[in-house]
Amino acid sequence: MKKNTLQILTKRLTFLFFIGLSFTISAQQMPENNAKSDFWSRVQFGGGLGLGFGSGFTNISIAPSAIYNVNEYLAFGAGLQYSYLRQRDFYSSSQYGGSLIGLVNPIPEIQLSVELEQLRVNVNYEDTNFSDKFWNTGLFLGAGYRMENITIGARYNVLFNEDKNVYGDALMPFVRVYF
């Protein structure tokens, strides 16, 4: 055979091999006709609600979230957050944003987490007419004790900046619930 003919034949066989391989991979990923997608059976919803009132003090927060359980060890999710805080004649603040979370359960009782949070913060000090608006980014690494769908633990903000932060400390306790 000539060199050109051999090259053309090699290219054609390589092309057919990869086409056949892609059909094989696709066929293995397709569900059976009777099987329904189990996507929604792996999704859990949760979040937090907060409401506090006092003498001239108001604190309201809502933070819905959802996770997708890849398997019994790994889950990924997203959440939204809104908070309003006001101390009469002194201070008011609103915050809104979102977060992405990854959860790892090396054993059923232990949950490790990484969470990226982005919040828009609007602060007004009424007595000085000072206002500040900024974005606050948090990267939290956490660990907790898990009991079925409830986890109690602590998380640490590795991006904590004392001057521009909505939280008083880098270390924060949490309670996480998903249904």
C-alpha positions as CSV (number, residue, x, y, z in Angstrom):
1,M,0.0,0.0,0.0
2,K,1.0,3.5,-0.6
3,K,1.8,5.9,2.2
4,N,-1.2,8.2,1.4
5,T,-3.6,5.3,1.3
6,L,-2.3,3.9,4.6
7,Q,-2.8,7.4,6.2
8,I,-6.3,7.7,4.9
9,L,-7.2,4.2,6.1
10,T,-5.7,4.9,9.5
11,K,-7.7,8.2,9.8
12,R,-10.9,6.5,8.8
13,L,-10.5,3.6,11.2
14,T,-9.6,6.1,14.0
15,F,-12.7,8.1,13.2
16,L,-14.9,5.0,13.2
17,F,-13.4,3.9,16.5
18,F,-14.2,7.2,18.3
19,I,-17.7,7.3,16.8
20,G,-18.4,3.7,18.0
21,L,-16.9,4.6,21.4
22,S,-19.1,7.6,21.8
23,F,-22.3,5.6,20.9
24,T,-21.2,3.0,23.4
25,I,-20.8,5.6,26.1
26,S,-24.1,7.3,25.2
27,A,-25.9,4.0,25.3
28,Q,-24.6,3.2,28.8
29,Q,-25.8,6.6,30.1
30,M,-29.4,6.4,28.7
31,P,-32.0,5.3,31.3
32,E,-34.3,2.3,30.5
33,N,-37.6,3.2,29.0
34,N,-39.5,2.3,32.3
35,A,-37.1,4.1,34.6
36,K,-37.9,7.7,35.6
37,S,-35.3,10.3,36.4
38,D,-34.4,10.3,40.1
39,F,-33.2,13.9,40.1
40,W,-35.9,15.2,42.3
41,S,-35.6,12.3,44.7
42,R,-32.1,13.5,45.4
43,V,-33.0,17.1,46.0
44,Q,-33.5,18.4,49.5
45,F,-34.8,21.9,50.6
46,G,-34.0,23.8,53.7
47,G,-32.9,27.1,54.9
48,G,-33.5,29.5,57.8
49,L,-36.0,32.1,59.0
50,G,-35.3,34.7,61.7
51,L,-37.5,37.2,63.4
52,G,-36.5,39.3,66.4
53,F,-38.2,42.3,68.0
54,G,-37.3,44.4,71.0
55,S,-37.5,47.9,72.3
56,G,-36.9,49.8,69.1
57,F,-35.1,46.8,67.6
58,T,-36.1,44.7,64.5
59,N,-34.3,41.8,62.9
60,I,-35.8,39.9,60.0
61,S,-34.0,37.3,57.9
62,I,-34.9,34.6,55.3
63,A,-32.5,32.2,53.7
64,P,-33.9,29.4,51.5
65,S,-31.6,26.8,50.1
66,A,-31.5,23.5,48.2
67,I,-29.0,20.7,47.8
68,Y,-28.5,17.9,45.4
69,N,-27.2,14.6,46.9
70,V,-24.8,13.1,44.4
71,N,-24.5,10.1,46.6
72,E,-24.5,9.4,50.4
73,Y,-21.1,11.1,50.8
74,L,-21.4,14.2,48.5
75,A,-23.9,17.0,48.0
76,F,-23.9,20.4,46.2
77,G,-26.3,23.2,46.6
78,A,-27.2,26.9,46.4
79,G,-29.1,29.4,48.6
80,L,-30.5,32.9,48.7
81,Q,-30.4,35.3,51.7
82,Y,-32.1,38.5,52.8
83,S,-31.7,40.3,56.1
84,Y,-33.1,43.5,57.5
85,L,-31.8,44.9,60.8
86,R,-32.8,48.2,62.5
87,Q,-32.1,49.8,65.8
88,R,-34.4,52.9,66.1
89,D,-32.7,56.3,65.9
90,F,-29.3,54.7,65.4
91,Y,-28.8,52.1,62.7
92,S,-30.4,50.2,59.8
93,S,-29.0,47.6,57.5
94,S,-30.2,45.4,54.6
95,Q,-28.3,42.5,53.1
96,Y,-29.1,40.3,50.2
97,G,-27.2,37.8,48.1
98,G,-26.6,34.1,47.5
99,S,-24.3,31.2,48.3
100,L,-23.0,28.0,46.9
101,I,-22.3,25.0,49.2
102,G,-20.5,21.7,49.0
103,L,-21.1,19.0,51.6
104,V,-19.0,15.9,52.3
105,N,-20.1,13.2,54.7
106,P,-17.0,10.9,55.3
107,I,-19.1,8.9,57.8
108,P,-22.9,9.4,58.5
109,E,-22.3,11.4,61.7
110,I,-19.8,13.9,60.4
111,Q,-20.4,16.6,57.8
112,L,-17.7,18.8,56.3
113,S,-18.7,21.8,54.3
114,V,-17.3,24.6,52.1
115,E,-19.5,27.5,51.3
116,L,-19.0,30.6,49.1
117,E,-21.3,33.5,50.1
118,Q,-21.7,36.8,48.3
119,L,-23.8,39.5,50.1
120,R,-24.6,43.1,49.1
121,V,-24.6,45.2,52.3
122,N,-26.4,48.5,52.7
123,V,-25.7,50.3,56.1
124,N,-27.2,53.6,57.3
125,Y,-26.2,55.3,60.6
126,E,-29.0,57.7,61.4
127,D,-27.3,59.8,64.0
128,T,-24.4,60.7,61.8
129,N,-26.1,60.5,58.3
130,F,-23.3,58.1,57.3
131,S,-24.1,55.3,54.9
132,D,-22.0,52.5,53.4
133,K,-22.6,50.1,50.6
134,F,-20.3,47.2,49.9
135,W,-20.1,43.6,48.7
136,N,-19.1,41.1,51.4
137,T,-17.5,37.8,50.2
138,G,-17.2,34.9,52.6
139,L,-15.5,31.5,52.2
140,F,-16.6,29.3,55.0
141,L,-15.0,26.0,55.9
142,G,-17.1,24.0,58.4
143,A,-17.6,20.8,60.3
144,G,-20.5,19.5,62.2
145,Y,-22.2,16.6,63.9
146,R,-25.0,15.2,61.7
147,M,-28.2,13.5,62.9
148,E,-30.3,12.4,59.8
149,N,-31.3,15.8,58.2
150,I,-30.0,18.1,60.9
151,T,-26.3,19.2,61.3
152,I,-25.0,21.2,64.2
153,G,-21.5,22.6,63.9
154,A,-19.2,25.6,63.3
155,R,-17.8,27.3,60.3
156,Y,-14.8,29.6,59.8
157,N,-14.7,32.4,57.3
158,V,-11.2,32.3,55.8
159,L,-11.8,35.7,54.0
160,F,-12.8,37.5,57.2
161,N,-12.0,41.2,57.1
162,E,-12.7,43.0,60.3
163,D,-13.2,46.4,58.6
164,K,-15.6,45.3,55.9
165,N,-17.7,42.4,57.2
166,V,-21.2,41.8,58.2
167,Y,-20.2,39.2,60.8
168,G,-18.7,40.0,64.2
169,D,-16.2,37.1,64.1
170,A,-14.7,34.7,61.6
171,L,-15.9,31.6,63.6
172,M,-19.6,31.0,63.6
173,P,-21.9,28.3,64.9
174,F,-24.6,26.9,62.6
175,V,-27.6,24.6,62.5
176,R,-28.4,23.2,59.1
177,V,-31.7,21.4,58.3
178,Y,-32.7,19.8,55.0
179,F,-36.0,18.0,54.2
